[in-house]
């Protein structure tokens, strides 16, 4: 699950970097996600498995991140005629 979350957050940060041409925003997003990801664990009084939630690395919490990453990827500006 953590690998899926890292790939999703990495996609979001990559889209932000391409759009803004600045790495600072990606660093801020990374720090915010680290803090937000741990708050539900501290507030949770149950000791159940985090596979579904309450933190963003669960299936339910990650659904919103995946939707955000897909929307940002689809909205990236297209560059035609670029050769690798």
MOPAC internal coordinates of N, CA, C and O (Angstrom, degrees):
PM7 1SCF
backbone

  N    0.0000 0     0.00 0     0.00 0    0    0    0
  C    1.4460 1     0.00 0     0.00 0    1    0    0
  C    1.5261 1   110.55 1     0.00 0    2    1    0
  O    1.2310 1   120.98 1   141.43 1    3    2    1
  N    1.3141 1   115.73 1   -38.57 1    3    2    1
  C    1.4664 1   118.09 1  -178.79 1    5    3    2
  C    1.5232 1   111.02 1   -65.95 1    6    5    3
  O    1.2310 1   120.07 1   145.85 1    7    6    5
  N    1.3257 1   117.47 1   -34.15 1    7    6    5
  C    1.4661 1   120.11 1   177.60 1    9    7    6
  C    1.5289 1   110.43 1   -65.79 1   10    9    7
  O    1.2310 1   120.29 1   140.34 1   11   10    9
  N    1.3263 1   117.06 1   -39.66 1   11   10    9
  C    1.4620 1   120.52 1   178.47 1   13   11   10
  C    1.5287 1   110.89 1   -65.24 1   14   13   11
  O    1.2310 1   120.65 1   139.68 1   15   14   13
  N    1.3203 1   116.36 1   -40.32 1   15   14   13
  C    1.4664 1   119.69 1   178.23 1   17   15   14
  C    1.5285 1   110.40 1   -66.15 1   18   17   15
  O    1.2310 1   120.15 1   138.27 1   19   18   17
  N    1.3214 1   117.32 1   -41.73 1   19   18   17
  C    1.4667 1   120.38 1   179.46 1   21   19   18
  C    1.5278 1   111.44 1   -63.72 1   22   21   19
  O    1.2310 1   120.44 1   141.21 1   23   22   21
  N    1.3253 1   116.77 1   -38.79 1   23   22   21
  C    1.4646 1   119.53 1   177.79 1   25   23   22
  C    1.5281 1   110.95 1   -67.22 1   26   25   23
  O    1.2310 1   120.53 1   141.70 1   27   26   25
  N    1.3181 1   116.60 1   -38.30 1   27   26   25
  C    1.4602 1   120.43 1   179.53 1   29   27   26
  C    1.5242 1   111.06 1   -67.74 1   30   29   27
  O    1.2310 1   120.46 1   131.87 1   31   30   29
  N    1.3260 1   116.73 1   -48.13 1   31   30   29
  C    1.4620 1   120.24 1   178.84 1   33   31   30
  C    1.5274 1   110.43 1   -65.23 1   34   33   31
  O    1.2310 1   120.06 1   143.80 1   35   34   33
  N    1.3201 1   117.49 1   -36.20 1   35   34   33
  C    1.4544 1   120.81 1   176.22 1   37   35   34
  C    1.5203 1   112.32 1   -62.42 1   38   37   35
  O    1.2310 1   120.62 1   141.69 1   39   38   37
  N    1.3336 1   116.42 1   -38.31 1   39   38   37
  C    1.4698 1   120.48 1   177.04 1   41   39   38
  C    1.5146 1   110.82 1   -65.05 1   42   41   39
  O    1.2310 1   120.88 1   137.75 1   43   42   41
  N    1.3262 1   115.92 1   -42.25 1   43   42   41
  C    1.4635 1   119.74 1   179.31 1   45   43   42
  C    1.5244 1   110.12 1   -64.25 1   46   45   43
  O    1.2310 1   120.12 1   134.88 1   47   46   45
  N    1.3249 1   117.38 1   -45.12 1   47   46   45
  C    1.4591 1   120.50 1   179.52 1   49   47   46
  C    1.5332 1   111.66 1   -64.63 1   50   49   47
  O    1.2310 1   120.25 1   142.57 1   51   50   49
  N    1.3239 1   117.14 1   -37.43 1   51   50   49
  C    1.4615 1   120.16 1   178.01 1   53   51   50
  C    1.5248 1   110.92 1   -64.79 1   54   53   51
  O    1.2310 1   120.47 1   138.00 1   55   54   53
  N    1.3283 1   116.71 1   -42.00 1   55   54   53
  C    1.4701 1   119.79 1   177.91 1   57   55   54
  C    1.5224 1   110.86 1   -63.62 1   58   57   55
  O    1.2310 1   120.22 1   138.01 1   59   58   57
  N    1.3245 1   117.18 1   -41.99 1   59   58   57
  C    1.4618 1   120.43 1   178.54 1   61   59   58
  C    1.5195 1   110.59 1   -63.47 1   62   61   59
  O    1.2310 1   120.12 1   140.21 1   63   62   61
  N    1.3332 1   117.38 1   -39.79 1   63   62   61
  C    1.4542 1   120.35 1   179.47 1   65   63   62
  C    1.5319 1   111.34 1   -65.93 1   66   65   63
  O    1.2310 1   120.28 1   139.06 1   67   66   65
  N    1.3307 1   117.07 1   -40.94 1   67   66   65
  C    1.4659 1   120.21 1   179.93 1   69   67   66
  C    1.5202 1   110.87 1   -66.38 1   70   69   67
  O    1.2310 1   120.64 1   139.03 1   71   70   69
  N    1.3219 1   116.39 1   -40.97 1   71   70   69
  C    1.4643 1   119.98 1  -177.92 1   73   71   70
  C    1.5181 1   111.57 1   -70.96 1   74   73   71
  O    1.2310 1   120.07 1   138.01 1   75   74   73
  N    1.3503 1   117.47 1   -41.99 1   75   74   73
  C    1.4602 1   120.43 1  -173.30 1   77   75   74
  C    1.5249 1   114.16 1   -95.15 1   78   77   75
  O    1.2310 1   119.51 1   166.25 1   79   78   77
  N    1.3283 1   118.54 1   -13.75 1   79   78   77
  C    1.4687 1   122.97 1  -174.53 1   81   79   78
  C    1.5241 1   111.81 1    55.25 1   82   81   79
  O    1.2310 1   120.49 1  -144.88 1   83   82   81
  N    1.3395 1   116.67 1    35.12 1   83   82   81
  C    1.4498 1   121.50 1  -177.40 1   85   83   82
  C    1.5294 1   108.68 1  -145.80 1   86   85   83
  O    1.2310 1   120.31 1   -46.85 1   87   86   85
  N    1.3264 1   117.01 1   133.15 1   87   86   85
  C    1.4559 1   121.40 1  -178.61 1   89   87   86
  C    1.5333 1   111.67 1   -86.81 1   90   89   87
  O    1.2310 1   120.09 1   163.13 1   91   90   89
  N    1.3140 1   117.44 1   -16.87 1   91   90   89
  C    1.4538 1   121.38 1  -177.30 1   93   91   90
  C    1.5235 1   111.30 1   -60.24 1   94   93   91
  O    1.2310 1   120.16 1   138.89 1   95   94   93
  N    1.3202 1   117.30 1   -41.11 1   95   94   93
  C    1.4610 1   120.57 1  -179.83 1   97   95   94
  C    1.5255 1   111.26 1   -64.07 1   98   97   95
  O    1.2310 1   120.20 1   143.62 1   99   98   97
  N    1.3169 1   117.23 1   -36.38 1   99   98   97
  C    1.4621 1   120.93 1   177.07 1  101   99   98
  C    1.5263 1   111.08 1   -64.96 1  102  101   99
  O    1.2310 1   120.46 1   140.64 1  103  102  101
  N    1.3198 1   116.72 1   -39.36 1  103  102  101
  C    1.4667 1   120.43 1   178.23 1  105  103  102
  C    1.5223 1   110.88 1   -65.07 1  106  105  103
  O    1.2310 1   120.43 1   140.38 1  107  106  105
  N    1.3182 1   116.79 1   -39.62 1  107  106  105
  C    1.4674 1   120.54 1   178.07 1  109  107  106
  C    1.5221 1   110.42 1   -66.10 1  110  109  107
  O    1.2310 1   120.21 1   136.61 1  111  110  109
  N    1.3300 1   117.21 1   -43.39 1  111  110  109
  C    1.4698 1   120.74 1   178.43 1  113  111  110
  C    1.5207 1   110.05 1   -61.73 1  114  113  111
  O    1.2310 1   120.19 1   137.74 1  115  114  113
  N    1.3206 1   117.24 1   -42.26 1  115  114  113
  C    1.4576 1   121.30 1   179.88 1  117  115  114
  C    1.5325 1   111.11 1   -61.09 1  118  117  115
  O    1.2310 1   120.21 1   135.82 1  119  118  117
  N    1.3217 1   117.20 1   -44.18 1  119  118  117
  C    1.4572 1   120.92 1   178.88 1  121  119  118
  C    1.5214 1   112.45 1   -65.30 1  122  121  119
  O    1.2310 1   120.55 1   139.03 1  123  122  121
  N    1.3237 1   116.56 1   -40.97 1  123  122  121
  C    1.4669 1   120.52 1   179.28 1  125  123  122
  C    1.5240 1   110.73 1   -65.13 1  126  125  123
  O    1.2310 1   120.17 1   138.52 1  127  126  125
  N    1.3083 1   117.29 1   -41.48 1  127  126  125
  C    1.4694 1   120.52 1   179.12 1  129  127  126
  C    1.5270 1   110.43 1   -65.07 1  130  129  127
  O    1.2310 1   119.81 1   142.38 1  131  130  129
  N    1.3263 1   117.97 1   -37.62 1  131  130  129
  C    1.4634 1   120.39 1   177.47 1  133  131  130
  C    1.5215 1   111.39 1   -62.13 1  134  133  131
  O    1.2310 1   120.07 1   137.81 1  135  134  133
  N    1.3190 1   117.47 1   -42.19 1  135  134  133
  C    1.4627 1   120.74 1  -179.33 1  137  135  134
  C    1.5227 1   110.51 1   -71.69 1  138  137  135
  O    1.2310 1   120.03 1   133.52 1  139  138  137
  N    1.3240 1   117.55 1   -46.48 1  139  138  137
  C    1.4649 1   121.14 1  -178.08 1  141  139  138
  C    1.5255 1   110.78 1   -65.19 1  142  141  139
  O    1.2310 1   120.11 1   147.25 1  143  142  141
  N    1.3103 1   117.40 1   -32.75 1  143  142  141
  C    1.4580 1   120.73 1  -178.74 1  145  143  142
  C    1.5108 1   113.93 1   -67.44 1  146  145  143
  O    1.2310 1   119.85 1   155.16 1  147  146  145
  N    1.3198 1   117.89 1   -24.84 1  147  146  145
  C    1.4609 1   120.31 1  -177.09 1  149  147  146
  C    1.5194 1   113.58 1   -98.18 1  150  149  147
  O    1.2310 1   119.31 1   161.88 1  151  150  149
  N    1.3197 1   118.93 1   -18.12 1  151  150  149
  C    1.4685 1   120.97 1  -178.63 1  153  151  150
  C    1.5274 1   112.45 1   -60.36 1  154  153  151
  O    1.2310 1   118.38 1   133.16 1  155  154  153
  N    1.3407 1   120.70 1   -46.84 1  155  154  153
  C    1.4695 1   119.01 1   179.63 1  157  155  154
  C    1.5271 1   113.30 1   -61.23 1  158  157  155
  O    1.2310 1   120.17 1   149.02 1  159  158  157
  N    1.3234 1   117.28 1   -30.98 1  159  158  157
  C    1.4582 1   119.96 1   179.02 1  161  159  158
  C    1.5251 1   110.00 1   -67.04 1  162  161  159
  O    1.2310 1   120.04 1   139.77 1  163  162  161
  N    1.3264 1   117.52 1   -40.23 1  163  162  161
  C    1.4575 1   120.79 1   179.06 1  165  163  162
  C    1.5240 1   111.84 1   -70.13 1  166  165  163
  O    1.2310 1   120.25 1   145.85 1  167  166  165
  N    1.3307 1   117.12 1   -34.15 1  167  166  165
  C    1.4659 1   120.42 1  -177.78 1  169  167  166
  C    1.5203 1   113.04 1   -83.09 1  170  169  167
  O    1.2310 1   120.04 1   161.78 1  171  170  169
  N    1.3028 1   117.53 1   -18.22 1  171  170  169
  C    1.4598 1   121.49 1  -178.30 1  173  171  170
  C    1.5209 1   110.23 1   -74.53 1  174  173  171
  O    1.2310 1   120.94 1   -48.22 1  175  174  173
  N    1.3379 1   115.80 1   131.78 1  175  174  173
  C    1.4600 1   119.73 1   178.81 1  177  175  174
  C    1.5208 1   111.00 1   -97.78 1  178  177  175
  O    1.2310 1   120.14 1   168.20 1  179  178  177
  N    1.3295 1   117.34 1   -11.80 1  179  178  177
  C    1.4579 1   120.23 1   178.64 1  181  179  178
  C    1.5160 1   109.83 1   -88.23 1  182  181  179
  O    1.2310 1   120.72 1   -24.99 1  183  182  181
  N    1.2780 1   116.24 1   155.01 1  183  182  181
  C    1.4570 1   121.15 1   178.51 1  185  183  182
  C    1.5220 1   110.39 1  -112.31 1  186  185  183
  O    1.2310 1   121.01 1  -142.32 1  187  186  185
  N    1.3236 1   115.67 1    37.68 1  187  186  185
  C    1.4571 1   120.55 1   179.40 1  189  187  186
  C    1.5202 1   110.13 1   -80.10 1  190  189  187
  O    1.2310 1   121.26 1   -11.04 1  191  190  189
  N    1.3054 1   115.19 1   168.96 1  191  190  189
  C    1.4584 1   121.48 1   178.34 1  193  191  190
  C    1.5292 1   109.82 1   -65.23 1  194  193  191
  O    1.2310 1   120.64 1   -39.53 1  195  194  193
  N    1.3233 1   116.38 1   140.47 1  195  194  193
  C    1.4577 1   121.24 1  -179.72 1  197  195  194
  C    1.5103 1   113.78 1   -88.60 1  198  197  195
  O    1.2310 1   119.82 1  -162.05 1  199  198  197
  N    1.3376 1   117.95 1    17.95 1  199  198  197
  C    1.4579 1   120.29 1  -177.84 1  201  199  198
  C    1.5264 1   111.54 1   -62.83 1  202  201  199
  O    1.2310 1   119.80 1   140.50 1  203  202  201
  N    1.3264 1   118.00 1   -39.50 1  203  202  201
  C    1.4608 1   120.83 1   178.37 1  205  203  202
  C    1.5176 1   111.96 1   -91.92 1  206  205  203
  O    1.2310 1   118.74 1   146.83 1  207  206  205
  N    1.2696 1   120.02 1   -33.17 1  207  206  205
  C    1.4573 1   123.22 1  -177.59 1  209  207  206
  C    1.4957 1   108.59 1   174.66 1  210  209  207
  O    1.2310 1   117.34 1     7.93 1  211  210  209
  N    1.2740 1   122.66 1  -172.07 1  211  210  209
  C    1.4602 1   130.56 1     4.88 1  213  211  210
  C    1.5263 1   113.43 1   -86.82 1  214  213  211
  O    1.2310 1   119.50 1   169.40 1  215  214  213
  N    1.3122 1   118.55 1   -10.60 1  215  214  213
  C    1.4605 1   119.84 1  -176.40 1  217  215  214
  C    1.5243 1   111.70 1   -83.90 1  218  217  215
  O    1.2310 1   119.80 1   -16.11 1  219  218  217
  N    1.3406 1   117.99 1   163.89 1  219  218  217
  C    1.4652 1   121.49 1  -177.65 1  221  219  218
  C    1.5263 1   114.76 1   -65.19 1  222  221  219
  O    1.2310 1   119.69 1   170.38 1  223  222  221
  N    1.3276 1   118.20 1    -9.62 1  223  222  221
  C    1.4625 1   119.01 1   177.43 1  225  223  222
  C    1.5162 1   111.69 1   -84.78 1  226  225  223
  O    1.2310 1   119.67 1  -179.03 1  227  226  225
  N    1.3117 1   118.23 1     0.97 1  227  226  225
  C    1.4534 1   121.78 1   175.54 1  229  227  226
  C    1.5167 1   111.33 1   -86.44 1  230  229  227
  O    1.2310 1   120.55 1   -10.76 1  231  230  229
  N    1.3127 1   116.55 1   169.24 1  231  230  229
  C    1.4680 1   120.86 1  -177.99 1  233  231  230
  C    1.5234 1   112.44 1   -62.21 1  234  233  231
  O    1.2310 1   120.48 1   137.85 1  235  234  233
  N    1.3213 1   116.69 1   -42.15 1  235  234  233
  C    1.4664 1   119.92 1  -177.63 1  237  235  234
  C    1.5274 1   110.43 1   -71.14 1  238  237  235
  O    1.2310 1   120.43 1   135.75 1  239  238  237
  N    1.3219 1   116.78 1   -44.25 1  239  238  237
  C    1.4566 1   119.95 1  -179.58 1  241  239  238
  C    1.5136 1   112.89 1   -68.05 1  242  241  239
  O    1.2310 1   120.48 1   147.82 1  243  242  241
  N    1.3244 1   116.68 1   -32.18 1  243  242  241
  C    1.4589 1   120.33 1  -177.80 1  245  243  242
  C    1.5275 1   112.41 1   -77.81 1  246  245  243
  O    1.2310 1   119.93 1   162.27 1  247  246  245
  N    1.3168 1   117.74 1   -17.73 1  247  246  245
  C    1.4629 1   120.06 1  -178.96 1  249  247  246
  C    1.5294 1   110.81 1   -59.35 1  250  249  247
  O    1.2310 1   120.38 1   136.36 1  251  250  249
  N    1.3179 1   116.87 1   -43.64 1  251  250  249
  C    1.4680 1   120.26 1   178.91 1  253  251  250
  C    1.5147 1   112.26 1   -64.78 1  254  253  251
  O    1.2310 1   120.51 1   142.56 1  255  254  253
  N    1.3338 1   116.63 1   -37.44 1  255  254  253
  C    1.4609 1   119.95 1   178.22 1  257  255  254
  C    1.5248 1   111.71 1   -66.94 1  258  257  255
  O    1.2310 1   120.61 1   141.15 1  259  258  257
  N    1.3222 1   116.44 1   -38.85 1  259  258  257
  C    1.4685 1   120.15 1   178.90 1  261  259  258
  C    1.5229 1   110.30 1   -65.47 1  262  261  259
  O    1.2310 1   120.11 1   137.06 1  263  262  261
  N    1.3287 1   117.39 1   -42.94 1  263  262  261
  C    1.4711 1   120.99 1   178.38 1  265  263  262
  C    1.5222 1   109.94 1   -61.84 1  266  265  263
  O    1.2310 1   120.21 1   137.36 1  267  266  265
  N    1.3341 1   117.20 1   -42.64 1  267  266  265
  C    1.4609 1   121.30 1   178.52 1  269  267  266
  C    1.5270 1   110.95 1   -62.39 1  270  269  267
  O    1.2310 1   120.01 1   136.66 1  271  270  269
  N    1.3291 1   117.58 1   -43.34 1  271  270  269
  C    1.4667 1   121.53 1  -179.59 1  273  271  270
  C    1.5276 1   111.10 1   -64.62 1  274  273  271
  O    1.2310 1   119.90 1   138.80 1  275  274  273
  N    1.3219 1   117.80 1   -41.20 1  275  274  273
  C    1.4677 1   120.81 1   179.65 1  277  275  274
  C    1.5189 1   110.77 1   -66.44 1  278  277  275
  O    1.2310 1   120.11 1   137.00 1  279  278  277
  N    1.3280 1   117.39 1   -43.00 1  279  278  277
  C    1.4658 1   120.50 1   179.45 1  281  279  278
  C    1.5263 1   110.40 1   -63.41 1  282  281  279
  O    1.2310 1   120.31 1   136.13 1  283  282  281
  N    1.3344 1   117.02 1   -43.87 1  283  282  281
  C    1.4636 1   119.52 1   179.54 1  285  283  282
  C    1.5246 1   111.36 1   -65.58 1  286  285  283
  O    1.2310 1   120.08 1   141.91 1  287  286  285
  N    1.3292 1   117.44 1   -38.09 1  287  286  285
  C    1.4629 1   120.43 1   178.91 1  289  287  286
  C    1.5254 1   110.77 1   -65.07 1  290  289  287
  O    1.2310 1   120.11 1   139.39 1  291  290  289
  N    1.3162 1   117.40 1   -40.61 1  291  290  289
  C    1.4619 1   120.18 1  -179.80 1  293  291  290
  C    1.5224 1   112.45 1   -70.45 1  294  293  291
  O    1.2310 1   120.09 1   155.42 1  295  294  293
  N    1.3179 1   117.43 1   -24.58 1  295  294  293
  C    1.4655 1   120.84 1  -179.21 1  297  295  294
  C    1.5233 1   113.67 1   -90.49 1  298  297  295
  O    1.2310 1   120.23 1  -179.52 1  299  298  297
  N    1.3371 1   117.17 1     0.48 1  299  298  297
  C    1.4614 1   119.58 1   178.11 1  301  299  298
  C    1.5154 1   110.00 1   -62.89 1  302  301  299
  O    1.2310 1   120.32 1   -37.52 1  303  302  301
  N    1.3264 1   116.99 1   142.48 1  303  302  301
  C    1.4692 1   118.83 1   177.42 1  305  303  302
  C    1.5245 1   110.37 1   -67.06 1  306  305  303
  O    1.2310 1   121.17 1   -42.72 1  307  306  305
  N    1.3071 1   115.36 1   137.28 1  307  306  305
  C    1.4577 1   121.61 1  -179.84 1  309  307  306
  C    1.5116 1   110.25 1   -87.49 1  310  309  307
  O    1.2310 1   120.28 1   -43.75 1  311  310  309
  N    1.3250 1   117.06 1   136.25 1  311  310  309
  C    1.4603 1   122.23 1   176.85 1  313  311  310
  C    1.5202 1   107.66 1  -115.85 1  314  313  311
  O    1.2310 1   120.77 1   -65.67 1  315  314  313
  N    1.3062 1   116.13 1   114.33 1  315  314  313
  C    1.4609 1   121.33 1  -178.83 1  317  315  314
  C    1.5328 1   110.24 1   -94.75 1  318  317  315
  O    1.2310 1   121.18 1   -29.48 1  319  318  317
  N    1.3113 1   115.34 1   150.52 1  319  318  317
  C    1.4510 1   120.99 1   175.62 1  321  319  318
  C    1.5051 1   114.54 1    79.66 1  322  321  319
  O    1.2310 1   119.76 1  -168.51 1  323  322  321
  N    1.3113 1   118.07 1    11.49 1  323  322  321
  C    1.4610 1   120.68 1   179.65 1  325  323  322
  C    1.5183 1   110.04 1   -89.85 1  326  325  323
  O    1.2310 1   120.18 1   -53.07 1  327  326  325
  N    1.3246 1   117.27 1   126.93 1  327  326  325
  C    1.4569 1   121.73 1   179.59 1  329  327  326
  C    1.5183 1   109.90 1  -104.65 1  330  329  327
  O    1.2310 1   121.31 1   -34.11 1  331  330  329
  N    1.2987 1   115.10 1   145.89 1  331  330  329
  C    1.4711 1   120.25 1  -179.54 1  333  331  330
  C    1.4989 1   109.91 1   -95.13 1  334  333  331
  O    1.2310 1   120.10 1   180.00 1  335  334  333

